[in-house]
Amino acid sequence: MNSKLSAWKYVKNNKKTVAVLVSSLALACVAMYAVFVLLITTSESFKTIMFEMPKRISYINLGPEAYGLKRSDYEDEEGIPDREAYQEAFDKKQEELIEALRAHSGIEDAFYNQVIANHYQAVMGEFSYELPLMEAERIQGFLDHMDAKLTAGSMPKEAGEILVDETIMKNNGLKIGDWYLKDWFGETFKVSGTITSDYMVSAGIPNGGSNKGWYIVVYNDENTTDLCGILKDMGITPQDGDEVLDAAEYARTYHEDVGDTIDMVITTIFAIVMSFMAVLVLVAYISFMRNRVNEYCLYASIGYGRSEIYRMILKEMLILFGLGSAVGLLLSLGCGAVLNAFIIEPKGLAGHVVYPEQISRILATYLFIMGVLQIPVLVSLKTIRTIDAIEE
């Protein structure tokens, strides 16, 4: 045969069927992309807290055992503990540690005070981290160290007044004058102003004994983020139950509780959607090919070989998947922009419109499905008979 089979003829003459297949592929693409955009905001949003903030501020909460103190050393011959002496020894050790930290190169300041929680809610999961409470005269030093600036409202002056990061304000739906996390703390802490920095930090003045604990707050720099190592050099060994919230601890928390979890959820959902889509496309394409058996037999009857028919089918498949991918990716980017504009950004979360890794994953999925479709295509080609053979 001199003429070649055209893949475009069927596409042009069967617009409804082609539209259904292309739409199905495009919608599947949008679904996979939208789920990814929503879920990945969790790990993207938490990166600032868990990787950037510890470069500037860390927290230590140690028990007496970490300093080498034993209760048995503060008991009389009858085993009765001298709690006052034990507490005095602990307080002294802690003050010595604070002074040693202040003297350490790269550490700007260290002091002991109350801490409450900053609350950050993502699409999947939430995270609470430290909000230090301190005397009013310390707050400006905190802002200077964190490169934070007052953007609205006023500096805290009275007990319970706090400055809250703008992102946390958006995330919790707060405004200046509101009670901060009223469901958690009641009418204890009031937002006096908002601040902005690259570290999503907040700070305020204590109000009685309402807190999540007392910590040594350490103003460190990028070269002094390993507080466990610094403590070890000072002869202090944290025990089970002690807290050293430094860069290593935040990174561990991120990978174990955030990054790995999100990656697993995304991979699982993607695998489920991909499998479901592969089955649907396979069923639809087999039905699509069965409706064209007579057409393939006609081509064989007028002299076209199976290889030529296969090339035509393959070109049609490439056209359908190409159109589905192109339309799907355009709609996906539009969907990503809408999600960022109306869901992600208004909640103070971090997100993007374009995720090249997810686009590559979707395209790889389509190539995989095309590969799977070669099986029914080749099986169908083997069953093609000419008109003469059918009549016999």
FIBA-294234 format. One line per 8 residues: their letters; for each residue x, y, z of C-alpha. Coordinates in steps of 0.5 Angstrom, whole numbers, padded with zeros to 4 digits. Each point is the difference from the previous one (the first is absolute). Last residue first. Example, Ala and Ser with C-alpha at 12.3 -4.5 7.8 and 13.67 -1.06 7.14 Angstrom:
<nodes>
sa = 0027/-0002/0014; -0002/-0007/0002
</nodes>
This chain:
<nodes>
eeiaditr = -0031/-0037/0012; -0003/0007/0000; 0005/0002/0005; 0006/-0002/-0004; -0002/0003/-0006; -0002/0007/0004; 0008/-0001/0003; 0001/-0002/0007
itklsvlv = 0003/0004/0006; 0001/-0004/0006; 0007/0001/0001; -0001/0007/-0001; -0005/0000/0006; 0005/-0003/0005; 0005/0005/-0002; -0004/0005/0002
piqlvgmi = -0003/-0003/0006; 0008/0000/0002; 0002/0006/-0002; -0005/0004/0005; 0005/-0002/0005; 0005/0004/-0003; -0005/0006/-0001; -0001/0000/0007
flytalir = 0007/0000/0002; 0001/0006/-0005; -0006/0003/0004; 0003/-0001/0007; 0007/0003/-0003; -0004/0006/-0002; -0003/0001/0007; 0006/-0001/0004
siqepyvv = 0004/0005/-0005; -0006/0005/0002; 0001/-0002/0007; 0007/0002/0000; -0001/0006/-0004; -0004/0003/0006; -0003/0007/-0003; -0005/0003/0004
hgalgkpe = 0003/0001/0006; -0001/0000/0008; 0001/0002/0007; -0006/0001/0005; -0002/0006/0003; -0007/-0002/-0001; -0002/0005/-0005; 0006/-0002/-0004
iifanlva = -0002/-0008/0000; -0008/0000/-0002; -0002/0006/-0004; 0006/0002/-0004; 0004/-0006/0001; -0006/-0005/-0002; -0001/0005/-0006; 0007/0000/-0003
gcglslll = 0000/-0008/0001; -0006/-0001/-0004; 0002/0004/-0005; 0007/-0004/-0001; -0004/-0006/0000; -0005/0003/-0005; 0006/0001/-0005; 0003/-0007/0002
gvasglgf = -0006/-0004/-0001; -0001/0004/-0007; 0007/-0002/-0002; 0000/-0007/0003; -0007/-0002/-0003; 0003/0003/-0007; 0006/-0004/0000; -0004/-0006/0003
lilmekli = -0005/0000/-0006; 0006/0002/-0005; 0004/-0005/0003; -0005/-0006/0000; -0002/0002/-0008; 0007/0000/-0002; 0001/-0007/0004; -0007/-0003/-0004
mryiesrg = 0003/0003/-0007; 0007/-0004/0002; -0004/-0006/0002; -0004/0000/-0007; 0007/0001/-0004; 0003/-0006/0004; -0006/-0004/-0001; 0000/0001/-0008
ygisaylc = -0004/0004/-0004; -0003/-0004/-0006; -0007/0002/-0001; -0002/-0006/0004; 0004/0002/0006; -0003/0007/0000; -0007/-0003/0000; 0002/-0004/0006
yenvrnrm = 0002/0006/0004; -0006/0004/-0002; -0004/-0007/0002; 0003/0000/0007; -0001/0007/0001; -0005/0000/0006; 0004/-0005/0003; 0006/0005/0000
fsiyavlv = -0004/0005/0004; -0002/-0006/0005; 0007/-0002/0001; 0001/0008/0001; -0005/0001/0005; 0002/-0006/0004; 0007/0002/0000; -0001/0007/0002
lvamfsmv = -0005/-0002/0006; 0006/-0005/0002; 0005/0005/-0001; -0004/0006/0004; -0001/-0005/0006; 0007/-0002/0000; 0003/0007/-0001; -0005/0003/0006
iafittiv = 0002/-0005/0005; 0007/0001/-0002; 0000/0007/0001; -0004/0000/0006; 0005/-0005/0003; 0006/0004/-0002; -0003/0007/0002; -0002/-0004/0007
mditdgvd = 0008/-0002/0000; 0003/0006/-0002; -0005/0004/0006; 0003/-0005/0005; 0007/0000/-0002; 0000/0008/0000; -0004/0001/0006; 0001/-0004/0006
ehytraye = 0006/-0004/-0001; 0004/0005/-0005; -0003/0006/0004; 0001/-0002/0007; 0007/-0002/-0002; 0002/0007/-0003; -0003/0003/0006; 0004/-0004/0005
aadlvedg = 0006/0001/-0004; -0001/0008/0000; -0001/0000/0007; -0006/-0002/0005; 0004/-0003/0006; -0005/-0003/0004; 0001/-0005/0006; -0005/-0006/0001
dqptigmd = 0006/-0005/-0001; 0006/0004/0002; 0004/0005/-0003; 0008/0000/0002; 0004/0006/0002; 0007/0000/0000; 0001/0007/-0003; 0002/-0004/-0006
kligcldt = -0006/-0004/0000; -0004/0006/0001; 0003/0003/-0007; -0001/-0006/-0003; -0008/0000/0002; 0000/0007/-0002; 0002/-0001/-0007; -0003/0006/-0003
tnednyvv = 0006/0004/0002; 0003/0002/-0007; -0007/0002/-0003; -0001/0005/0006; -0002/-0001/0007; -0005/0004/0004; -0001/-0005/0005; -0007/-0001/0005
iywgknsg = 0001/-0004/0006; -0007/-0003/0001; -0006/0001/0004; -0006/-0004/-0001; -0006/0000/-0004; -0003/0006/0003; -0005/0004/0004; 0003/0001/0006
gnpigasv = -0001/0008/0001; 0000/0004/-0007; 0006/-0001/-0003; 0002/0006/-0005; 0001/-0002/-0007; 0003/-0003/-0006; -0001/-0002/-0007; 0004/-0004/-0006
mydstitg = -0001/-0001/-0007; 0007/-0001/-0002; 0001/0005/-0006; -0003/0006/0004; -0006/0004/0001; -0004/0002/0006; -0007/0002/0002; -0002/0003/0006
svkftegf = -0004/0000/0007; -0003/-0007/0000; -0003/-0002/0006; 0002/-0005/0005; -0004/-0003/0006; -0007/0000/-0003; 0000/-0007/0000; 0007/-0004/-0002
wdklywdg = -0002/-0005/-0004; -0007/0001/-0003; 0002/0008/0000; 0006/-0001/-0005; 0002/0007/0001; -0005/0004/0003; -0002/0005/-0006; 0002/0008/0000
iklgnnkm = 0004/-0001/-0006; -0003/-0005/-0005; 0000/-0007/0000; -0002/-0005/-0005; 0004/-0006/0002; 0005/0000/-0006; -0001/0007/-0001; 0003/0002/0006
itedvlie = 0005/-0005/0000; 0003/0003/-0007; 0000/0007/0003; 0004/-0003/0006; -0003/0002/0007; 0002/0005/0005; -0003/-0001/0007; -0003/0003/0006
gaekpmsg = -0001/-0005/0006; 0003/0005/0005; 0000/0007/-0002; 0005/0004/-0005; 0000/-0004/-0007; 0002/0004/-0006; -0006/0003/-0004; -0004/-0001/-0005
atlkadmh = 0002/-0001/-0007; 0007/-0002/-0004; 0005/-0001/0006; 0006/-0003/-0003; 0004/-0006/0000; 0007/-0001/-0001; 0000/-0006/0005; 0005/0003/0004
dlfgqire = -0003/0007/0000; -0007/-0002/0002; 0003/-0004/0006; 0004/0006/0002; -0006/0004/-0001; -0004/-0005/0005; 0005/0000/0005; -0003/0006/0004
aemlpley = -0007/-0003/0000; 0002/-0006/0004; 0000/-0006/-0003; -0005/-0005/-0003; 0003/-0005/-0006; -0005/-0003/-0005; 0003/-0007/-0001; -0003/-0005/-0005
sfegmvaq = -0007/-0003/-0002; -0001/-0003/-0007; -0006/-0003/-0003; -0002/-0005/-0005; -0002/0000/-0007; -0003/0006/-0003; 0005/0004/0004; -0002/0003/0007
yhnaivqn = 0006/0004/0004; -0001/0001/0008; 0005/0004/0003; 0001/-0003/0007; 0002/0003/0007; 0006/0001/0003; 0003/0002/0007; 0007/0003/0002
yfadeigs = 0007/-0002/0001; 0005/0004/-0004; 0005/0000/-0006; 0004/0005/-0004; 0004/0001/-0006; 0002/-0007/-0001; 0006/0000/-0006; 0006/-0001/0005
harlaeil = -0003/-0003/0007; 0000/0005/0006; -0007/0001/0000; -0001/-0008/0000; 0005/0000/0005; -0004/0005/0004; -0006/-0004/-0001; 0003/-0007/0002
eeqkkdfa = 0002/0003/0007; -0007/0003/0001; -0002/-0007/-0001; 0005/-0003/0004; -0002/0005/0006; -0007/-0002/-0001; 0001/-0007/0001; 0004/0001/0006
eqyaerdp = -0005/0004/0003; -0006/-0005/-0002; 0004/-0006/0004; 0001/0005/0006; -0007/0001/0000; -0002/-0007/-0001; 0004/-0003/0006; -0002/-0007/-0001
igeedeyd = -0001/-0004/0006; 0004/-0007/-0001; 0001/-0001/0007; 0007/0002/0000; -0002/0007/-0004; -0001/0000/-0007; 0003/0005/-0005; 0005/-0004/-0003
srklgyae = -0006/-0006/-0002; -0004/0006/-0004; 0006/-0001/-0005; 0003/0006/-0004; 0004/-0001/-0006; -0002/0006/-0004; -0005/-0004/-0004; -0002/-0003/0006
pglniysi = -0003/0006/0003; -0005/0001/-0006; 0001/0003/-0007; -0004/0005/-0004; 0004/0003/-0006; -0003/0005/-0005; 0003/0002/-0007; 0000/0007/-0004
rkpmefmi = 0003/0002/-0006; 0002/-0005/-0005; -0006/-0004/0004; -0005/0004/-0004; 0003/-0002/-0007; -0001/-0007/0000; -0006/-0002/0004; -0004/0006/0000
tkfsestt = 0001/0002/-0007; 0000/-0007/-0003; -0007/-0001/0003; -0004/0004/-0005; 0003/-0005/-0006; -0001/-0006/0004; -0008/0002/0001; 0000/0003/-0007
illvfvay = 0002/-0007/-0003; -0007/-0002/0001; -0004/0005/-0003; 0004/0000/-0006; 0001/-0007/-0001; -0008/-0001/0001; -0001/0005/-0006; 0005/-0003/-0004
mavcalal = -0003/-0007/0000; -0007/0002/-0001; 0002/0005/-0006; 0004/-0006/-0003; -0006/-0004/0000; -0004/0005/-0002; 0004/0001/-0007; 0000/-0007/-0001
ssvlvavt = -0007/-0001/0001; -0001/0006/-0005; 0004/-0003/-0005; -0004/-0006/0000; -0007/0003/0000; 0003/0005/-0006; 0002/-0005/-0004; -0006/-0004/0000
kknnkvyk = -0004/0007/-0001; 0005/0002/-0006; -0001/-0006/-0004; 0002/0002/-0007; 0006/0004/0002; 0003/-0005/0004; -0001/-0005/-0004; 0003/0003/-0006
waslksnm = 0006/0003/0004; 0003/-0007/0000; 0001/0000/-0007; 0002/-0007/-0003; 0005/0001/-0006; -0001/0000/-0007; 0005/-0004/-0005; -0003/-0007/0002
</nodes>
